[in-house]
Amino acid sequence: MSSLDGPENTPGPPPILNPAGGANQVRVRAYNERLVLSLVRLYGALSKADIARRSGLSAQTVSVIMRVLEKEGLLSRGAPVRGRVGQPSIPMHLNPDAVYSFGLKMGRRSADLVLMDFVGRIRMQLHRTYAYPLPNEILAFVTSGIREIEDRLDEKQRGRIAGLGIAAPFELWNWADEVGAPPGAMEVWRDVDLQADVATRVSHPVFLQNDATSACGAELVFGVGPSYPDFVYFFIGSFIGGGIVLNSAIFSGRTGTAGAIGPLPVRGKNGETKQLLEIASIFVLENMLRERGIDPEPLWYSADDWVDFGEPMETWIQDTAKALAQAIVAAASIVDFSAAVIDGGFPNWVRSRIVQATINEAAKLDLQGVVMPDIIEGAVGAQARAIGGASLPIFARYLTDQNVLFKEIDHAEGT
């Protein structure tokens, strides 16, 4: 078992020194190990000297930690890098096969269960579509899916699973009309504790987070986060959602709903006020296709395999871009974001068209007094929600929060 395990090892700064008995050495060691692993994850590969410089830890401490992490299989050695003088440095990187984690994305039209490795790559994936989500169907999918994936792993690999992270929309009962559920069908969700119900059926620790927040977290960790410390994030799924990143950390606000950009008021085609989610959501495209006699089901089969639906898709993209441009200007008027990141549950070519159209529409707005952020594509893609969910057990057990990590780097570098 990794030395990072155990109840003492929670994310956060090292404990205050106790003048009578010194520091809690177990906890300090665990924190420092998390810090080293997080630095290596952030930069891809680092030598011992690089880690000592970026972490502020002594060279001796880093050497001890690196030996432990390498022995436990969490770190792997790269090829020696020879400099002009002295011994060659040996870059260390995360061992992708050291840790695995399950991620469940539960959407309004489909669910995905993924097995992710230590560096954020999806190793296995199962997909299920439905007319609307019901608790028993979701529970059956996740329990049978985990069993199916684990059957493909050997005993050693199964022992490396850190847990299951669920990315799910909250208050599902509020969206019954939009997803076309029969009256009262979604009310069952009011009495469901999804995290607790899943935990009774699987043998792994279970974590739960809002789906849009999970997608934003995935972008922060595995996407554009290292390049943009502050950004507003839009994820276009059945319903558009999002998040806010400030100082390289997700900002959830007083009630945890900061960045819930769906309710943002924007102007519709005829000048009427609508919520952003009423325009820039995939369910709107679904309804447009159905009104034209086109089967919308392919939208939910696979996020990577959409076809170009022609005129209705182009209309939806342009309407979405107009609404997104207004939302971005509104957000930039309040917070000086460095980027507005757009992603969604669709292929990259759809994302590219939406982003370019949004850039074009933003240029038509009155931007006096507004410092516009870069409007860019997300780097994680359609599985951002599942990846963000799968990240929860890994961060809980092995890594340091992004905000804490960057504070440590700044402190070590004297900035």
N, C-alpha and C positions, 0 to 999 in steps of 0.2 A: 504494500500500500504506500502511496506517495506520502512524503513527509508533509505535504500541504494539507492533508486530510485532517479532520477533527474539528470539534466545536470551537477551538481557540482561533481558528484561521478564518476570520471574517475580514472583508476588504476594509481598508482604512489606514490611517497613519499609524506609525509605530506607537506603542504605549509610552506614557510619560515615565521617565526613570523614577524608580522608588529609591530614595536616598538610603533606606535601611537595607534593602535587599537587592538593589540593582534592577535591571529591566527583566521583564518576563522573556527569557531567552527563546523559549519555544515560539512565542508569538512573533518576536522580532525576526527570527529565522524564517518563519512562514511568510511574513510580510516581505522580507527581502527576496525570498524565492519567487514570490508573485511578481515583484518588481522586475527581477531579472528576466523572467519569462515574458512579461509584458513588453519590455524593451526589445527583446529579440523578435517578438511578434511584430512590433511596430516597424522596425527597421529591416526585417527580413533575415539578416545575418549580422552578428557582431562578435568581435574578438573580446577576450577578457579585458584588455586595456580600454576598448571602446565602452564596454559596460561600466567599468569603474569610473570613467570620465563622465558618462551621461547620468549615472545613478548617484554619484557622490559617495559610493561605498569604497572602502579600502581595497587595494589589489588583493590582499590576503583573503578578505571576506569573499570577494568575488570568486577567487580560485576555489575556495571551499564549496561555495554554493554551486558553481559550475560542475565540479566533480560529482556532487550529489545528484544534480539534475541529469547529468549524462549517465550516471550509473543506473538511475531509475528509468532511463529511456526517453525522458522528456525532451532532451536536447541531443542533437547529432552534430558530429564534426564535419566541416567542409574541407575542401582542399587547402593546404597551407598557402598563404600569400606572402611572397618574399619581398622585403623592402630593400632599400639601399644598404642599410646597416642592421646589425643585430639578428636575432632569431626570427624566423618567419612567424607571422601571426596566423592563428587558426580560427577562422570564423565559425561560430556556432549558430545553428538554426533549429527551429522547432521540428521535432520529429512528427510528421503528419499522422503516423500510425500510433502515436503514444496515447491519444485520447480520442474517443468518439462521443457524439451526442445526438440524440433524437430531437428533431424539430417538427412540431405539428402546426401547420397553417390551417385554420378553420375559417373559410369564407362563406359568403352568402349563397354561392352557387357551387363551390367545390372545396375539397380538402386535399392537402398534401402532407405526406409524412416523409421526412428525409432523414438520412443518417449522414452527419457531417463530421469531417475529421478535424484535427487540432488546428489546421491552418485555414479552415473555412470552406473547404471543398466538399461538395455533395458527392458522397460515395454511392448511395442507393436512394431511390425515390419511389413512392407509391402515390397514385392519384385517384381520387374518387369524385364523381360529379353527382349532383342531386338537384331537385327543383328548389328545395329550401332545406336548411339544416335542422335536424331534430336530434335531441340528446342521445337517444338509444343508438341511432345510426352512427353518430360521431364516436361514441364509446366503443361500439363494435369495430369500427374502422381502425381506431388507434390500437386497440388490444390485439386484434388479428394481424394488423400491419407490423407491430413490433415483434410479434411472434414469427412472422414470415421473414423479416429482415434478420432477426437473431439466428434463425435456422440456417442462414447463409454464412454466418460467421463461425469461426472456430472458438474454442473455449477461452483462449487467451484474448481474442478480440472482444468477446462478450464481457470479459472482466474489465475492459478499458472504457466501458460506457459510463459517462459522467452523469447522465440523467436525461430527462425529457423537458423541453421548453415548449409551451403552448402559446401561439400567437393567435388571438381571437378577438373579434369585435365585441364590444361591450353593449349591453342593453339591446340584444337582438330583437326583442319583442317590439321595439319601436319601428322596425323596418318591414313589418309583415306585408303592407300594401305594395311597397316598392319591389319586393321579391316575388310577389304574386302568390303568397301563401294563403290558404283558406282562412276565413275569419276565425280567430282564436287559436290557430295552430301554433303560433309562435309564443303564446302566453306561457307555455310549459317552461320556457327558459327562465322565467322569473324565480322559480324555486330550485334552480340547478346551481350547484357549486361545482363547476367543471373541473377545477384543479383537484378538489377533494375526491370527486367521483372517479377521476382518472387514477389518482394515487392509490385507490383501493384495488385497482385492477392491474397495476404494473409493479415491477420490483425495483423501479428506479425513482430517485427524487424527482418531483414534478414542480415546474415553475410556470407561472402564468403572466402574460403581459398583453396589453392592447396590441392588435395586429399592426396598426400604422406606426405605433411607437417602436415595435420590434423592427419594422422595415427601416425606420430612421436610424435605429441603433446599428443595424447591419451596415448601412451606408457610412455611418460614423467610423465603424471599426474596420470594415473590409473594403470600403469604397473611397469617396473623395475626402473623408474626414481629415486625414493628415495634411491635406492641402488647403482646407477651408475650416478654420476653427469656429466660425459662426455661419450657420446657414439655415434657411427655412426649407423644409422638405415637403414635397407633394408626392403621394403614392396614389395612383389612379387604379383602384380595384373596382369591384361591383359598385362601391361607393368610394369617393375620394376621401382620403385621410392624410394625415401628415404629422409633422413634428418640428420642434425647434431645437437647434444646437447652439449653445453659447459657451465660449471658452472651452471647446472640445468636449462638452458634456451635454447630454440631453436635458433640456429644461422642461420640467413637467408642471411647474406652477403650484399655486396654493392647494388646488383640488385635484391635481394630476391631469387636468384636461388642456393644459397649454399646448398649442400646436394642433388642436382639433380643428383643422382649417375648413372642414366641410360646411359648417354653418355660415361662413363668411358671406356677407351680402355683396352681390355683384349685379350689374345690369344685364338683362336678357336682350334678345334680338329686338324687341319692341320697346325697349327702354324701361321695362318693368323690373322691379327688384326681385331677385331670386337668391336662394342659397347656392353657393358654389357647387355643392353636391348634386343639385338638380340639373346641372349642365355638364360638369366635367366628371362624370362617372360612367362606368361601362354599362350599367343598367340602362342608361339613356340610349346608348348605341343599340343595345339589345332591343329596346322598344321601337327604335327607328327601323331596324331591320324587319321586325315582326309586322309593323304597319305597312311595309312594302312587299310583304309576302315572302320574305327571305328567312330561311331557317337560321336563328341565332345560336343554335346549340354549339357550332364549332368554336364559339368564343370561349367555351368552358372546357373543351376537350384537352387542350394543351395551350398554355400561354405562349409557347414558342412557335406554334404552327397555325397562326391566323392566316386567312387568305385576305386579299384586298377586296373588300366589298363594294368598291367603286364609289358612286355618288353619296350614298348615306354615310360611308366612313369618312369621306372628305368633308362633308358637312359637319359631322360630329367633331372631327379634328379642329376645324376652324372655329366652331362654337366653343370648344374646350379651350383653345388657345386664347380667345378673346376674354374668357372668364379668368383663366390663369393669369393673364397679363394684369388684369385689374387687381387680383388677389396679391400678386407680387408687389405692385406699386403700393398697395395699402400696407403690406407688411414692412416694406422698405421705408415707409414714412414714419414708422414707429421705432424700428430697430435697424441699425446700420449693418445689415447682413452682408457678408462678402459673396454669398452665392445663394441662388434659388435653384434647388435640385429637383428635377422632375423624373419620376420613374413610374412603373406600373406593371400590371399583370398582362403584358402583351409583348410581342416581339420587338427586338431592337429597332427595326425599321419603322415601326409605328411610333416608338418613343422619339426617334430622330425627327420625324415629321411634326410631332406635337411640339417639341422644343423649338424647332426652327420657326414654326408658325407663331409660337408664343413670343419669340424675340421680335418677329415682324409686327405683331399686334402691340407689344409694349412700346415700340418706337412711335406709334401713332397717338399715344396718350400724352396728356399734359404732364410733363415730368419736371416742371419748374420747382425747385427746392427739394427734389428727391435725388438722392445718390443711389443709382440703380445697382443692384448686385449683378454678378455674372449669372446668366440664365443657362444652366448646363444640364446635361443628361446624368442621371444616376449611373453608377458603375456596377451595381450589384445585380440589378435586373429583376425579372419576374418572380424569382424565388426569395426576394429580400425578406419577406415576412417569415418564411420558414427558417431561413438562415439566422435571422434575428432571434427567433425562438430557440433554435439550437444553441445559440451563443450563451443563453442564460445559465445553463448548468456549468459550462466551461468557465465563465467569468466567476461564478460563485465559488468554484473550487480551485481554480488555478491562476487567474489573472487579476490585475489591478484595474479599478475603474479608470477610464480614460482621463477624467479630470484630475484625479490624484496623480496619474502617471505624468501628465504634462507639467504639473506643479513640481514634481520631483526633478524633472529634466531642467526646468527653469532654475530651480534652486541650485542644482549641481553646476549649471553653466553660469550662475551668477547673474541671471537676467531677471 
